[in-house]
């Protein structure tokens, strides 16, 4: 009986180890796939946006060489200045998308505040951001980055798919976890179908980012409106570190 129990326990341990290795391989494959997709997206945006602006700048400079009067030069220079400013703006937007330096310099609270301000203007969606910057900025850096990316993806989904006019983002930190929610007034979707989907709405990307920190993502959607929730546990050493930072 004891031998049987030990054998069963050993088989279970082996099975658990194999499952853990398979899960790790799957996460790695999906991470690499996500990285490659991100490279393709950046390449498209560089070609379609920044590339076209730089081409227009080059054509304008060639035209400037052939200008016959100072008034023509002044008009062309003004136009080229506007194109250059637009190109700089596009490059800056891409850089912020890759990694917002404000996140390193000022923390999650400020980074989210700046992002939603730009998001609201770009997509004409009212955003109500409810958080305590002190709570946000005392989170471990890896958790701050994960939350920023997950919320960024959630807001992108709202803009692309929901038709919403208003969004509320709330972030609450407790002693053991941090919880963030995104609630919109859009058209909603089939939450059950999305729950098992690995392709739609960037769900897999958000799940994987949360899973890397032992967290979860969940959705509730009705005929009108969607609630997105992410929960990330905090390790005991992180909680202690946050307490020290807040004193």
Secondary structure as GFF3:
##gff-version 3
##sequence-region A 1 247
A	DSSP	alpha_helix	2	45	.	.	.	ID=ss1
A	DSSP	pi_helix	46	50	.	.	.	ID=ss2
A	DSSP	alpha_helix	51	65	.	.	.	ID=ss3
A	DSSP	alpha_helix	70	98	.	.	.	ID=ss4
A	DSSP	alpha_helix	101	106	.	.	.	ID=ss5
A	DSSP	alpha_helix	108	123	.	.	.	ID=ss6
A	DSSP	beta_strand	126	130	.	.	.	ID=ss7
A	DSSP	alpha_helix	133	137	.	.	.	ID=ss8
A	DSSP	alpha_helix	141	157	.	.	.	ID=ss9
A	DSSP	pi_helix	158	162	.	.	.	ID=ss10
A	DSSP	beta_strand	166	173	.	.	.	ID=ss11
A	DSSP	beta_strand	177	184	.	.	.	ID=ss12
A	DSSP	alpha_helix	191	195	.	.	.	ID=ss13
A	DSSP	three_ten_helix	200	202	.	.	.	ID=ss14
A	DSSP	alpha_helix	203	211	.	.	.	ID=ss15
A	DSSP	beta_strand	216	221	.	.	.	ID=ss16
A	DSSP	beta_strand	226	233	.	.	.	ID=ss17
A	DSSP	alpha_helix	236	246	.	.	.	ID=ss18
###
